[in-house]
Amino acid sequence: MQGAILIFYIIFLIIAFAISCIKVCKKEAIKKDENKKPIISTALKSVSVNERDDLKKIKGIGIKIENLLNSLGIYTYEQIASWNKKDIEKIDSYLKFPGRIERDQWVLQAKKLLEKKSKLQ
């Protein structure tokens, strides 16, 4: 009988330890997320987002990257067209393939799409 109680107590301690480890890991993950600073330059701050553009029309941007850009507050061709070198470096740090923005010329593509969009309106 005492052996069963001892085993139960050991199992209880293991579970309690595992739960506390999970809580600590979650707190660390939250701290890491809080340390990520949003990408912002003066150009990005000044853009008002009334409607979202289909960023997937830019070569090199698929659904996953579009979702990432949206999570960073980037929704329009106008925002991408106004990126400077610092913006590109900062945004590039969030991508799995560094250098993609310049290699695929996102800024130039965004400028052309913005120009095309303006002509249609």
N, C-alpha and C positions, 0 to 999 in steps of 0.2 A: 504493500500500500504506500509506504513512504517513498519507494523507488518511483512509483507512478507520479506522485506529487512532485518529486524532484525533477523528473523529466518534463512535466507540465510547466514548472517554474522556469526551467532552462529554455524551453520553447517560447514562453512568454517573454523572457529577456531578449532572445534573438529577434523576435518580432518587434519589440519596442525599440531595439537598436536600429533595425532596418527602417522603421518609420521615421525615427529622428534623422537618420542619414538622408532619407528622401527629402525631408523638410529643409535640411541644410543645403542640399543640392539645388532645390527650387529657389531658395533665397539667393544663392550664388548666381543662378541663371538670370534672375530678376536684376541683380546688380549689374551684370554684364550688359543687359538690354538698356538699363538706365544710362550706362556710360557711352552708348552710341549716340553721338550727336547728329541731329538731322543735317542734311546737306543744305546749306543755305549761303547764298551770296546775295548781294543787294539786288541783282537781276532777278533771282528766283523769288525773293520776297515781294517784289513789286508787281508780280503777275497775279491777276485775279483769275480764279478758275471758275468760270461760269458754266463751261461745258468741257467735257473730256474729249480729247482727240484719240483716234485709234493709233496708238504708238506702235502697234505691230506693223504698220505700213512702212516703218523705218527698217531697212535691211539690218539684221542682227538683233532685232528685238522680237522675241517671241512672247508667248503668254506669261511664262515665268518671270522674264525680265520686266515685262510691262507691269505685272503685279508688284514686283520689287520697287520699280520706279514710283508707282502709285503709293506704296507704303512710305516712300520718302517724300511725298508731297509733289511729285512730278506727274502732271496729267496732260500737258499740252505741248504742241510743236513749238509754240512761242517760248516756253520755258527752256526747252532743249536748245533752240536756236540762240538763246542768249547766254549759254554756258561759256564761262571763261576757262582758262587753264586750271585754276584751282578747283572749280566745280567738277571738271572732267576728272581730275586726280581723285577727288573725294568720292565721286560716284563710282569711279573705276575700282576703288577699294572694296566696294560692296559686290562686285561682279566676280564670278569664278574665273573668267579669262581676262586678266588685265590687258589693257591696250586695245580692247575691242571697240571702244567708243571712237578712237581716232582711226583705227584700221578700217572700220566700216563707215566712217565719216558721218556719224549721227547728226552732228551740228549742221553740216551742209545739207544733208537730207531733210532735216527738220525745217531749215530755211526755205528749201524748195517746196515742201509740202505746205508750209505756212503761206507762201506766195500763191500757190495754186488755190488754196482755201480762200484767200482774200479775193481772188479774181472771181470765184464762184458766188461770193456774197454780194 
